[in-house]
Amino acid sequence: MKTVVFFGSARKNGNTKDLLNSFLTNLEGSVEIIDAYRSEISPCIDCRYCWKKRGCSIDDKMQKIYPLIDKADNIVFATPVYFGNIPGPLKNIIDRCQVYWASTLRDDKFEKGSKKGIMFLCGGAPSFENQFTATEMVLEGLFGDLGAFTAGKVYVPNTDEVPVKENFRAKDKAGEIAKNLRR
Ligand SMILES: Cc1cc2nc3c(=O)[nH]c(=O)nc-3n(C[C@H](O)[C@H](O)[C@H](O)COP(=O)(O)O)c2cc1C
């Protein structure tokens, strides 16, 4: 089982990492972690190269990430929400996945349901309606383009008051998702 994790926090060892670690300690198989803030991935420039060819015209580290996505069984996003959405560096990576959206134009889509998508989202504010809605919409849209279905999600509000480190329920849920992937 191959898993690719996209890590979106500016803080290397904050809430998001604590939540992710609970997942990773229970995960089997190989795992690659893409740390968005430390990956220097350029934004999509809408050059439309991918409308015709299965690839991207920008020659940066994303070229090594595409094959990981192609081969992955599980695609995991672990990120805080910033202003109700995905932090910039991680959004750059998502936008570079336009090549998968364009698979409809090229007619080489991933088989539907061939990958599992997982989301771990943290928010500092106390729980409120739609705290994670925009982020969820972006990620579910991407999962659709990757032929993935959402196989698990943990959303953790109120991290300013109760850090993930002390939130055993949230950590247990993340661990359970990894265990379920073994089946
Ligand atoms: C620029 C910025 C914007 C933020 N916007 C939100 C927000 O819209 N909603 C929310 O609940 N928390 C927001 N937060 C709080 C973070 O989501 C929260 O502190 C989270 O636990 C950080 O994760 P980390 O510890 O992995 O860095 C924001 C934090 C920053 C730095």
The ligand as an SDF file (V2000), in Angstrom:
LIG
                    3D

 31 33  0  0  0  0  0  0  0  0999 V2000
   -2.9960   33.1050    8.5650 C   0  0  0  0  0  0  0  0  0  0  0  0
   -3.8500   32.2700    9.4760 C   0  0  0  0  0  0  0  0  0  0  0  0
   -5.2080   32.2050    9.2380 C   0  0  0  0  0  0  0  0  0  0  0  0
   -6.0040   31.3990   10.0460 C   0  0  0  0  0  0  0  0  0  0  0  0
   -7.3410   31.3100    9.7510 N   0  0  0  0  0  0  0  0  0  0  0  0
   -8.1240   30.4880   10.4860 C   0  0  0  0  0  0  0  0  0  0  0  0
   -9.4960   30.3210   10.1430 C   0  0  0  0  0  0  0  0  0  0  0  0
  -10.0200   30.8830    9.1920 O   0  0  0  0  0  0  0  0  0  0  0  0
  -10.2550   29.4850   10.9050 N   0  0  0  0  0  0  0  0  0  0  0  0
   -9.7330   28.8230   11.9990 C   0  0  0  0  0  0  0  0  0  0  0  0
  -10.4620   28.0900   12.6650 O   0  0  0  0  0  0  0  0  0  0  0  0
   -8.4320   28.9590   12.3190 N   0  0  0  0  0  0  0  0  0  0  0  0
   -7.6090   29.7510   11.5920 C   0  0  0  0  0  0  0  0  0  0  0  0
   -6.2610   29.8660   11.8810 N   0  0  0  0  0  0  0  0  0  0  0  0
   -5.7150   29.0710   13.0220 C   0  0  0  0  0  0  0  0  0  0  0  0
   -5.0340   27.7670   12.5710 C   0  0  0  0  0  0  0  0  0  0  0  0
   -5.8610   27.0410   11.6880 O   0  0  0  0  0  0  0  0  0  0  0  0
   -4.7520   26.9180   13.8090 C   0  0  0  0  0  0  0  0  0  0  0  0
   -3.9030   27.6090   14.6880 O   0  0  0  0  0  0  0  0  0  0  0  0
   -4.1540   25.5780   13.4650 C   0  0  0  0  0  0  0  0  0  0  0  0
   -4.2260   24.7100   14.5700 O   0  0  0  0  0  0  0  0  0  0  0  0
   -2.6880   25.7020   13.0410 C   0  0  0  0  0  0  0  0  0  0  0  0
   -2.1750   24.4380   12.7420 O   0  0  0  0  0  0  0  0  0  0  0  0
   -0.6460   24.0900   13.0370 P   0  0  0  0  0  0  0  0  0  0  0  0
   -0.4830   24.0670   14.5340 O   0  0  0  0  0  0  0  0  0  0  0  0
   -0.4200   22.7750   12.4080 O   0  0  0  0  0  0  0  0  0  0  0  0
    0.1790   25.1580   12.4070 O   0  0  0  0  0  0  0  0  0  0  0  0
   -5.4420   30.6750   11.1360 C   0  0  0  0  0  0  0  0  0  0  0  0
   -4.0680   30.7620   11.3640 C   0  0  0  0  0  0  0  0  0  0  0  0
   -3.2740   31.5550   10.5560 C   0  0  0  0  0  0  0  0  0  0  0  0
   -1.7870   31.6160   10.8130 C   0  0  0  0  0  0  0  0  0  0  0  0
  1  2  1  0
  2  3  1  0
  2 30  2  0
  3  4  2  0
  4  5  1  0
  4 28  1  0
  5  6  2  0
  6  7  1  0
  6 13  1  0
  7  8  2  0
  7  9  1  0
  9 10  1  0
 10 11  2  0
 10 12  1  0
 12 13  2  0
 13 14  1  0
 14 15  1  0
 14 28  1  0
 15 16  1  0
 16 17  1  0
 16 18  1  0
 18 19  1  0
 18 20  1  0
 20 21  1  0
 20 22  1  0
 22 23  1  0
 23 24  1  0
 24 25  2  0
 24 26  1  0
 24 27  1  0
 28 29  2  0
 29 30  1  0
 30 31  1  0
M  END
$$$$
